[in-house]
């Protein structure tokens, strides 16, 4: 039993140091303001949106893109329909904007052809058709503010990075389950920004990123990672990072935030998280792998301690204090991140969500490595 406690305390110490490090990194990361870069943008931009059965969500996204402050003649929107069975294609065709274009995956692939990553193929085909020098990608269930493109262009024309990651937030969180998702996702977003400042690894989310079209082809696009179901964002980012170590940046800016919807039910949540964790052992940057391993085994240790406490009642006090410790170090980091995303009102849901958080991290981590998941009506291994 002493060995168990020593192991758990060692993991607790490492976890605390990790969270304090991320707290420092997020606090030191400077806010990027597009208004501070007053020169008008001239970069041609292509916004690429893979979509599968997104007829209900696309109108809000297309309207948000139509309302951008960036000149319409300098950007195009390419929606690529991934074998949708609803009216996705019709929504795009009928949208009243000359710079919105529709591509259909069915024109390039037979429906019976099996791929492990349809999304990468969709993006790849869209880039082939893109006229922009800067590629922006987002998801069909997202919305953004009017200065979204302008902020990316301002960042790009300031130092001409090869790859730009940006913040993503949930919205319309109308129950406890969605509060939990938002807080969990916000933590990952804060870590993304902190790691960018600390240069201790690279993370991003495909719902909100940009990269040079030229750089995409220089690193071979998705070649070498095209059989991995997920990773159209981070795995591509690593390829570009290897070629251009100083060419990857993160925009900490309210104007750059993209908002997306949390899922409605637990099976969808687990499929989403398993999909995200499925690429954990594919990262060439092993700093990320080590961090994920630490977080995973820290949560496993807490579960083991809880089970052991049923047989050794004296361990309940250890579990209580370690849970208090976990909550305190996580809230120290999450507080400033929640303030940036204007989500402080969700923090009361953080503590009651802790048991669920521990269990889902363990389950999703295991199934991401050894299981399969369903996504957009497809089963992926």
PyMOL commands that set and color helices and strands:
alter all, ss='L'
color gray80, all
select helices_A, chain A and resi 2-28+34-36+55-66+72-74+88-93+105-107+118-129+148-159+176-198+213-218+234-243+254-256+266-277+280-282+286-309+315-340+344-346+349-352+354-370
alter helices_A, ss='H'
color red, helices_A
select strands_A, chain A and resi 45-51+75-81+100-104+134-139+142-144+163-166+168-171+209-212+248-251+258-261+373-375+378-380
alter strands_A, ss='S'
color yellow, strands_A
deselect
rebuild
show_as cartoon
